[in-house]
Amino acid sequence: MNGLTTITTKGQVTIPFEVRQMLNIAIGDKVSFTTIEPDTKEIMIKIIPSSVVDQIAGSLSSKIKYLDFKNVRKIAGKLLAEKYKIK
């Protein structure tokens, strides 16, 4: 099997269908680049199934309270107005 693909102008690559099928890669899975060898231009790519990501999501605690996007934009607007002295 040949897993050859081309890097796009945005630095993206497509994992060939045969490779995705062989590794049971699904939409939403994450890709981790590990073991980077600059001298030989080799890397190891690990697939992290989305089910694993879903399982650990929210498992870390934070002292920062959650703010929805609307409130974050409002606060950011006020801070920028103060910074640039805009009324």
C-alpha distances in whole Angstrom, upper triangle without the diagonal:
4,6,9,12,16,19,22,26,26,23,21,17,15,13,10,11,8,9,12,12,11,13,16,17,20,22,25,22,23,21,22,22,23,23,23,23,25,25,22,21,19,19,18,17,19,19,23,23,26,28,28,30,32,33,34,35,39,39,41,45,46,50,49,50,48,48,47,46,49,51,49,49,53,53,51,54,57,55,54,58,60,58,58,62,61,63
4,6,9,13,16,19,22,23,20,18,15,13,11,9,11,9,9,13,14,13,15,17,17,20,22,24,22,22,20,21,20,22,22,21,22,23,23,20,18,16,17,17,16,18,19,22,23,26,28,29,29,32,34,34,35,39,39,40,44,45,49,48,49,46,47,46,44,48,50,47,48,51,52,49,51,55,53,52,55,57,55,56,59,59,61
4,6,10,13,16,19,20,17,15,11,10,8,6,9,8,7,10,12,11,13,15,14,17,19,21,19,19,16,18,17,18,19,19,19,20,22,18,16,14,14,14,13,15,16,19,20,23,25,26,26,29,30,31,32,35,36,37,40,42,45,44,45,43,44,42,41,44,46,44,44,48,48,46,48,51,50,48,52,54,51,52,56,55,57
4,7,10,13,17,18,15,13,10,9,9,8,11,11,10,13,15,15,16,18,17,20,20,22,21,20,17,19,17,19,20,19,19,19,20,17,15,14,15,15,14,17,18,21,23,25,28,28,28,31,33,33,33,37,38,38,42,43,46,45,46,43,44,43,41,44,46,43,43,47,48,45,47,50,49,47,51,53,50,51,54,54,56
4,7,10,13,14,12,10,7,7,7,7,11,12,11,13,16,16,17,18,17,18,19,20,19,19,16,18,17,19,20,19,20,19,21,18,15,15,15,16,14,17,17,21,22,24,27,27,27,29,32,32,32,35,36,37,40,41,44,42,43,41,41,40,38,41,43,40,40,44,44,42,44,47,46,44,47,49,47,47,51,50,53
4,6,10,11,9,8,6,8,10,10,14,16,15,16,19,20,20,21,19,21,20,21,21,20,17,19,17,20,21,19,20,19,21,18,15,16,16,17,16,19,19,22,24,25,29,29,28,30,33,33,32,36,37,37,40,41,44,42,43,41,40,39,37,40,42,39,39,42,43,40,42,45,44,42,45,47,45,45,49,48,50
4,7,8,6,5,5,8,11,13,16,18,16,17,21,21,21,22,19,21,20,20,20,18,16,17,15,18,20,17,18,17,20,18,14,15,15,17,15,18,19,21,23,24,28,28,26,29,32,31,31,33,35,35,38,38,41,39,40,38,38,36,34,37,39,36,35,39,40,37,38,42,40,38,42,44,41,41,45,44,47
4,5,5,5,6,9,12,14,17,20,19,19,22,24,23,24,21,21,20,20,20,19,17,19,18,21,23,20,22,20,23,21,18,19,18,20,18,21,21,23,24,25,28,29,27,29,32,32,31,34,35,35,38,38,40,38,39,37,36,35,32,35,37,34,33,37,38,35,36,39,38,36,39,42,39,39,43,42,44
4,5,7,10,13,16,18,21,24,22,22,26,27,26,27,24,24,22,23,23,21,19,21,19,23,24,22,23,21,23,23,19,20,20,22,21,23,23,25,27,27,31,31,29,31,34,33,32,34,36,36,38,38,40,38,39,36,36,34,31,34,36,33,32,36,36,33,34,37,36,34,37,39,37,36,40,39,42
4,6,9,12,15,18,20,23,22,21,25,26,25,26,22,22,20,20,20,18,17,18,17,21,23,20,22,21,24,23,19,20,19,21,19,21,21,23,24,24,28,28,25,28,31,30,28,31,33,32,35,34,36,34,35,33,32,30,28,30,32,29,28,32,33,30,31,34,33,31,34,36,34,34,37,37,39
4,7,10,13,16,19,21,19,19,23,24,23,24,20,21,19,19,19,17,14,15,14,17,19,17,18,17,20,19,16,16,15,17,15,18,18,20,22,23,26,26,24,27,29,28,27,30,32,31,34,33,36,34,35,33,33,32,29,32,34,31,30,34,34,31,33,36,35,33,36,38,36,36,40,39,42
4,7,10,13,16,18,16,16,19,21,19,20,17,17,16,16,16,14,12,14,13,17,19,17,19,19,22,21,17,17,15,16,14,16,16,18,20,20,23,24,22,24,27,27,26,29,30,30,33,33,36,34,35,32,32,31,29,32,34,31,30,34,35,32,34,37,36,34,37,39,37,38,41,40,43
4,6,9,12,15,13,13,16,18,17,18,15,16,15,16,15,14,12,14,13,17,19,17,19,19,21,19,16,15,14,15,12,15,14,17,18,19,23,23,22,24,27,27,26,30,31,31,34,35,38,36,37,35,35,33,31,34,36,34,34,37,38,35,37,40,39,38,41,43,41,41,45,44,46
4,6,9,11,10,10,13,15,14,15,12,13,12,14,14,13,12,15,15,18,20,19,21,22,24,22,18,17,16,16,13,15,14,16,17,18,21,22,21,24,26,27,26,30,31,32,35,36,39,37,38,35,35,34,32,35,37,35,35,39,39,37,39,42,41,40,43,45,43,44,47,46,48
4,6,8,7,6,10,11,11,12,9,11,12,13,12,12,11,13,14,17,19,18,20,21,24,21,18,16,15,14,11,12,11,14,15,16,20,20,20,22,25,25,25,29,30,31,35,36,39,38,38,36,36,35,33,37,39,36,37,40,41,39,41,44,43,42,45,47,45,46,49,49,51
4,6,5,6,9,10,11,12,11,13,13,16,15,16,14,17,17,20,21,21,23,24,26,23,20,18,17,16,14,15,14,17,17,19,22,23,23,25,27,28,28,32,33,35,38,39,43,41,42,39,40,38,36,40,42,40,40,44,44,42,44,47,46,45,49,51,49,49,53,52,54
4,5,5,6,8,10,10,9,11,12,15,15,16,15,19,19,22,24,24,26,27,29,26,23,21,20,19,16,16,15,17,17,18,21,22,23,24,27,28,28,32,33,35,38,40,43,42,42,39,40,38,37,40,42,40,41,44,45,43,45,48,48,47,50,52,51,51,54,53,55
4,6,5,6,9,10,10,13,15,18,16,18,17,19,20,22,23,24,25,27,28,25,23,21,20,18,16,16,15,18,17,20,22,23,24,26,28,29,30,34,34,36,40,41,45,44,44,42,42,41,40,43,45,43,44,47,48,46,48,51,51,50,53,55,53,54,57,56,58
4,5,5,6,8,8,11,14,16,14,15,13,16,16,18,20,20,22,24,26,22,20,18,16,14,12,12,11,15,15,17,20,20,21,23,25,26,27,31,31,33,37,38,42,41,42,39,40,39,38,41,43,41,42,45,46,44,46,49,48,48,51,53,51,52,55,54,56
4,6,5,6,5,8,10,12,11,12,12,15,16,18,21,21,24,25,28,25,22,20,18,15,12,12,10,13,12,14,16,18,18,20,22,24,24,28,29,31,34,36,39,38,39,36,37,36,35,38,40,38,39,43,43,41,44,47,46,45,49,50,49,50,53,52,54
4,6,5,6,9,12,15,13,15,15,18,20,22,24,25,27,29,31,28,25,23,21,18,16,15,13,15,14,16,17,19,20,22,23,25,26,30,30,33,36,38,42,41,41,38,40,38,37,41,43,41,42,45,46,44,47,50,49,49,52,54,52,53,56,55,57
4,6,8,11,14,17,14,16,15,18,19,20,22,23,25,27,29,26,24,21,19,17,14,14,12,15,14,17,18,19,21,23,24,26,27,31,31,33,37,39,42,42,42,40,41,40,39,43,45,43,44,47,48,46,49,52,51,50,54,55,54,55,58,57,59
4,5,9,12,14,11,13,12,14,16,17,19,21,23,26,27,25,23,20,17,14,12,10,8,11,11,14,15,16,17,19,20,22,23,27,27,29,33,35,39,38,39,37,38,37,37,40,42,40,41,44,45,43,46,49,48,47,51,52,51,52,55,55,56
4,6,10,12,10,13,13,16,18,20,22,24,26,28,31,28,26,23,20,17,14,12,10,11,9,12,13,14,16,17,19,21,22,26,26,28,32,34,38,37,37,35,36,35,35,38,40,38,40,43,43,42,45,47,47,47,50,51,50,52,55,54,55
4,7,9,7,9,10,13,15,18,20,22,24,26,29,27,24,21,18,16,12,11,7,9,7,10,12,13,14,16,17,19,20,24,24,26,30,32,35,34,35,32,33,32,32,35,37,35,36,40,40,39,41,44,43,43,46,48,47,48,51,50,52
4,6,6,9,11,14,17,20,23,24,27,29,32,29,27,24,21,19,15,13,10,10,7,8,10,12,13,14,16,18,18,22,23,25,29,30,34,33,33,30,31,29,29,32,34,33,34,37,38,37,39,42,41,41,44,46,45,46,49,48,49
4,6,9,11,15,18,21,24,25,28,29,32,30,27,25,22,20,16,15,11,11,9,8,11,13,13,13,16,18,17,21,23,25,28,29,32,31,31,28,28,27,26,29,31,30,30,34,35,34,36,39,38,38,41,43,42,43,46,45,46
4,6,10,13,16,19,23,24,27,28,32,30,27,25,22,19,16,14,10,9,8,6,9,11,9,10,14,15,14,17,19,21,24,25,29,27,27,24,25,23,23,26,28,27,28,31,32,30,33,36,35,35,38,40,39,40,43,42,43
4,7,10,13,16,19,21,24,26,29,27,24,22,19,16,12,10,7,6,5,4,8,9,8,10,13,14,14,17,19,20,24,25,29,28,28,26,27,26,25,29,30,29,30,33,33,32,35,38,37,37,40,42,40,42,45,44,45
4,7,10,13,16,17,21,23,26,25,22,19,16,14,10,8,6,5,6,7,10,10,8,11,13,13,13,17,18,19,22,24,27,26,27,25,26,25,24,28,30,27,29,32,32,31,33,36,35,35,38,40,38,40,43,42,44
4,7,10,13,14,17,19,22,21,18,16,12,10,7,6,5,6,9,10,13,12,11,15,17,16,16,20,20,21,24,26,29,28,29,27,29,28,27,31,32,29,31,34,34,32,35,38,36,36,39,41,39,40,44,43,45
4,6,10,11,15,17,20,19,16,14,10,8,6,5,6,7,11,12,15,13,12,16,17,16,17,20,20,20,24,25,28,28,29,28,29,29,28,32,33,30,31,35,34,32,35,38,36,36,39,40,39,40,43,43,46
4,7,7,11,13,16,15,13,10,7,6,5,6,9,11,14,16,19,17,16,20,21,19,20,23,23,23,26,27,30,30,32,30,32,31,31,34,35,32,33,37,36,34,37,39,37,37,40,41,39,41,44,44,47
4,6,9,12,15,14,12,10,6,5,6,7,11,12,16,18,20,18,17,21,22,20,21,24,23,23,27,28,31,31,33,32,33,34,33,37,37,34,36,39,38,36,39,41,39,39,43,43,41,43,46,46,49
4,6,10,12,11,11,8,6,5,8,10,14,15,19,22,24,21,21,25,25,23,25,27,27,26,29,31,34,34,36,35,37,37,37,40,41,38,39,42,41,39,42,44,42,41,45,46,43,45,48,49,52
4,6,9,9,8,6,4,7,9,12,15,17,21,23,26,23,23,27,27,26,27,29,28,28,31,32,35,34,37,36,37,37,36,40,40,37,38,42,40,38,41,43,41,40,44,44,42,43,47,47,50
4,6,6,6,5,6,9,12,15,19,21,25,27,29,27,27,30,31,29,30,33,32,31,35,35,38,38,40,39,41,41,40,43,44,41,41,45,44,41,44,46,44,43,47,47,44,46,49,50,53
4,6,5,7,8,12,14,18,21,23,27,29,31,29,29,32,33,31,32,34,34,33,36,36,39,38,41,40,41,41,40,43,44,40,41,44,43,40,43,45,42,42,45,46,43,44,48,48,51
4,6,8,11,14,17,20,24,26,30,32,35,32,32,36,36,35,36,38,37,37,40,40,43,42,45,44,45,45,44,47,48,44,45,48,47,44,47,49,46,45,49,49,46,47,51,52,55
4,5,9,12,15,19,22,25,28,31,33,31,31,35,36,34,35,38,37,37,40,41,44,43,45,44,45,45,44,47,48,45,45,49,48,45,48,50,48,47,50,51,48,49,53,54,57
4,7,10,13,17,20,22,26,28,31,29,28,32,33,32,33,35,35,35,38,38,41,41,43,42,42,42,41,44,45,42,42,46,45,42,44,47,45,43,47,48,45,46,50,50,53
4,7,10,13,17,20,23,25,28,26,26,30,31,29,30,33,33,33,36,37,40,39,42,40,41,41,40,43,44,41,42,45,45,42,45,47,45,44,48,49,46,47,51,51,54
4,6,10,13,16,19,22,24,22,22,26,27,26,27,30,29,29,33,33,37,36,38,37,38,38,37,40,41,38,39,43,42,39,42,45,42,42,46,46,44,45,49,49,52
4,7,10,13,16,19,21,19,20,23,24,23,24,28,27,27,31,32,35,35,37,36,37,37,36,40,41,38,39,43,42,40,43,45,43,42,46,47,45,46,50,50,52
4,7,10,13,15,18,16,17,20,21,21,22,25,25,25,29,30,34,33,35,33,35,34,33,37,38,35,36,40,39,37,40,43,41,41,44,45,43,45,48,48,50
4,6,10,13,15,13,14,17,18,17,19,22,22,23,26,28,32,31,33,31,33,33,32,36,37,34,36,39,39,37,40,42,41,41,44,45,43,45,48,48,50
4,6,9,11,10,11,14,15,16,17,21,21,22,26,27,31,31,32,30,31,31,30,34,35,33,34,38,37,36,39,41,40,40,44,45,43,45,48,48,49
4,6,8,7,7,11,12,12,13,17,17,18,22,24,28,28,28,26,28,28,28,32,33,31,32,36,35,34,37,39,38,38,42,43,42,43,46,46,48
4,5,6,7,9,10,12,13,17,17,19,23,25,29,28,29,26,28,27,28,31,32,31,32,36,36,35,38,40,39,39,43,44,43,45,47,47,48
4,5,5,6,9,10,10,14,15,17,21,23,26,26,26,23,25,24,24,28,29,28,29,32,33,32,35,37,36,37,40,41,41,42,45,44,45
4,5,5,6,9,10,13,14,17,20,23,26,26,26,24,26,25,26,29,30,29,31,34,34,34,37,39,38,39,42,43,43,45,47,46,47
4,5,5,7,9,12,12,15,18,21,24,24,25,23,25,25,26,30,30,29,31,34,34,33,36,38,37,38,41,42,42,44,46,46,47
4,5,5,6,10,10,13,16,18,22,21,22,20,22,22,22,26,27,25,27,30,30,29,32,35,34,34,38,39,38,40,42,42,43
4,6,5,9,10,13,16,18,21,21,21,19,21,20,21,25,26,25,27,30,29,29,32,34,34,35,38,39,38,41,43,42,43
4,6,8,8,12,15,18,21,21,21,20,22,22,24,27,28,27,29,32,31,31,35,36,36,37,40,41,40,43,45,44,45
4,6,5,8,12,14,18,19,19,18,21,21,23,26,26,25,28,30,29,29,33,34,33,35,38,38,38,40,42,42,43
4,6,8,11,13,16,16,16,14,17,17,19,22,23,21,24,26,26,26,29,31,30,31,34,35,35,37,39,39,40
4,6,7,9,13,13,13,12,15,16,18,21,21,19,23,25,24,24,28,29,28,30,33,33,33,36,38,37,38
4,6,10,13,14,15,14,18,19,21,24,24,23,26,28,27,27,31,32,31,32,35,36,35,38,40,40,41
4,7,10,12,13,13,17,19,20,24,23,21,24,26,25,25,29,29,28,30,33,33,33,35,37,38,39
4,7,9,10,11,15,17,20,23,21,20,23,25,23,24,27,28,26,29,31,31,31,34,36,36,37
4,5,7,9,13,16,18,20,18,17,20,22,20,20,24,24,23,25,28,27,27,31,32,33,33
4,6,9,12,16,18,20,18,16,20,21,18,19,23,23,21,24,27,26,26,29,30,31,32
4,7,9,12,15,17,14,13,16,17,15,16,19,19,18,21,23,23,23,26,27,28,28
4,6,10,13,14,12,11,15,16,14,16,19,19,18,21,23,23,24,27,28,28,28
4,7,10,12,10,10,13,14,13,15,18,18,18,21,23,23,24,27,28,27,27
4,7,8,6,6,10,11,10,12,14,15,16,18,20,21,22,24,25,24,24
4,6,6,6,9,10,11,12,14,16,17,18,20,22,23,24,26,24,24
4,6,5,6,9,10,10,12,14,15,16,18,20,21,22,24,22,22
4,6,5,6,9,10,11,13,15,15,17,19,20,21,22,20,20
4,5,5,6,9,10,11,12,14,15,17,18,20,21,19,19
4,5,5,6,8,10,11,12,14,15,16,18,19,18,19
4,6,5,6,9,10,10,12,14,15,16,17,16,16
4,6,5,6,9,10,11,13,14,16,16,14,14
4,5,5,6,9,10,11,12,14,15,14,14
4,5,5,6,8,10,10,12,14,13,14
4,5,5,6,9,10,11,12,10,11
4,5,5,6,9,10,10,9,9
4,5,5,6,9,10,10,11
4,5,5,6,8,8,10
4,5,5,5,5,7
4,6,5,6,8
4,6,8,11
4,6,9
4,7
4
